[in-house]
Amino acid sequence: MCPHALARGAGGGRLSGARAASRGASARALSLSLSLSLSLSLLLSLACALLLALAPLGASRAAPAPKKPRVGVMVFARDGVPERLRAQVERKLRDMVQFADASGAAPGRLYPLELFFDVGELSKANLHTAERHFNEAQRALEAGESEEAKEQLFRARRFYLKGVPFVRDEALLQSIFYFDYITHKNLKIEKKARELYCQYVSLSRNLTGSVGPIEQYDALVDICGESPISGTAELSLTADVDGAHVFVNNTAVGVVDRTTPYIAPFMSAGVHLVEVRKLGYARWGTLITLENGKSKKFKATLKRAKNYDQDFAPFDRMPLRGPEVYSDTYLAEFFYEASFNFGIDALLAVYLEPASGGQVRFTAFSFRREALEPRFEVLFNGQEPTGYYAALSAYWRSLYQADLDPASARDTQARWQPTLFKVE
């Protein structure tokens, strides 16, 4: 509390002899005490004045930047429109949202709606078990028990991988790989230790978006240049559903069907996180290790989401024309409730329907700022590989009154972030 006044003492009568001397000493002590009190009070007053002077400066600090609205994108195919085309339109519209956000052209952070359909799969038991075994491995290493640490790390990795793609603790995963290397090094298993170290570096690079083979970095040539995870390899992926999105190291890279695989013939060898996602289905994912010059094939098996009928089917079956079409009032309430359930601020829902002459009708509903905007419709040439670009350009212009070429909107993950890993 700041002092507003100093206490004042009253004067006394005349004294004589020893009592006077005693009182004189007391008076001097009192005077010294009052002087100290005055000094402390003065300092306290000055401090309070300084705080009061600085208060407006603190009040004028810039407010934290507002949170970007979360945008969800859904595309549906009707009456024989190919699922692959649907997925391509969905992916490109999402790329446009990400590109505009990164470049500052339009506000809005893309939210991956597929994660909403992981209901019933999101058990943390595997992650917690992996953490427990990793902690046991650390204690074993501290006690000099490398064999025990090796066993615990094997279990930690096994339980972590059982939870992929529904668990996500990249720091833990990298630590498991690194401590596995340390353990084998302590056990004098040199060849395996070097291989594990290169896997650890590969994983760290890939999770941060670094591109290219591991041996292109001079610091790693001597250690990993001759390892199986140097160079490039081929990844071939199919799925048991049509029109699913392929993600490699958290980045959308392509589309996969039952009959048309996703093939990456020159992927950097090493450790990669691969996922397949489709709206209305729980994700499929695995951690793979590609070796130089070799090819690996995988088939993704997706399960229909447990909340499919509740959260996906109403959109998929929504009538667009005829007597059963929803009123504007009902549509606004429908989109408001769905956006609330998804945890997003804006929802862009597009429907593709066949039209005459090889045309495809592009119908879009846009729910933003808690309001449903007028329906947008346009036709595009469904026989051209990128005919839908014109429809997306027109739709984007109606949303933001600005032009954005879909061909220039590509994934904008920061690929040149520094890769952090322990150097041996």
Stockholm file with secondary structure:
# STOCKHOLM 1.0

chainA/1-424         MCPHALARGAGGGRLSGARAASRGASARALSLSLSLSLSLSLLLSLACALLLALAPLGASRAAPAPKKPRVGVMVFARDGVPERLRAQVERKLRDMVQFADASGAAPGRLYPLELFFDVGELSKANLHTAERHFNEAQRALEAGESEEAKEQLFRARRFYLKGVPFVRDEALLQSIFYFDYITHKNLKIEKKARELYCQYVSLSRNLTGSVGPIEQYDALVDICGESPISGTAELSLTADVDGAHVFVNNTAVGVVDRTTPYIAPFMSAGVHLVEVRKLGYARWGTLITLENGKSKKFKATLKRAKNYDQDFAPFDRMPLRGPEVYSDTYLAEFFYEASFNFGIDALLAVYLEPASGGQVRFTAFSFRREALEPRFEVLFNGQEPTGYYAALSAYWRSLYQADLDPASARDTQARWQPTLFKVE
#=GR chainA/1-424 SS CCCCCCCCCCCCCCCCHHHHHHHHHHHHHHHHHHHHHHHHHHHHHHHHHHHHHHHHHHHTSCCCCCCCCEEEEEEEECTTCCHHHHHHHHHHHHHHHHHHHHHTSSCCEECCGGGGGCTTTCCCHHHHHHHHHHHHHHHHHHTTCHHHHHHHHHHHHHHHHHHTTTCCCHHHHHHHHHHHHHHHHHTTCHHHHHHHHHHHHHHHHHHTTCCSCGGGSHHHHHHHTTSTTSSEEEEEEEESSSSEEEEETTEEEEEECSSSCEEEEEEESEEEEEEEECTTBCCEEEEEEECTTCEEEEEECCCBCTTIIIIIHHHHTCCCSSTTCCCHHHHHHHHHHHHHHHTCSEEEEEEEEECGGGEEEEEEEEEETTEECCCEEEEEETTSTTTHHHHHHHHHHHHHSSCCCGGGCCCCCCTTSCCCCCCC
#=GC SS_cons         CCCCCCCCCCCCCCCCHHHHHHHHHHHHHHHHHHHHHHHHHHHHHHHHHHHHHHHHHHHTSCCCCCCCCEEEEEEEECTTCCHHHHHHHHHHHHHHHHHHHHHTSSCCEECCGGGGGCTTTCCCHHHHHHHHHHHHHHHHHHTTCHHHHHHHHHHHHHHHHHHTTTCCCHHHHHHHHHHHHHHHHHTTCHHHHHHHHHHHHHHHHHHTTCCSCGGGSHHHHHHHTTSTTSSEEEEEEEESSSSEEEEETTEEEEEECSSSCEEEEEEESEEEEEEEECTTBCCEEEEEEECTTCEEEEEECCCBCTTIIIIIHHHHTCCCSSTTCCCHHHHHHHHHHHHHHHTCSEEEEEEEEECGGGEEEEEEEEEETTEECCCEEEEEETTSTTTHHHHHHHHHHHHHSSCCCGGGCCCCCCTTSCCCCCCC
//
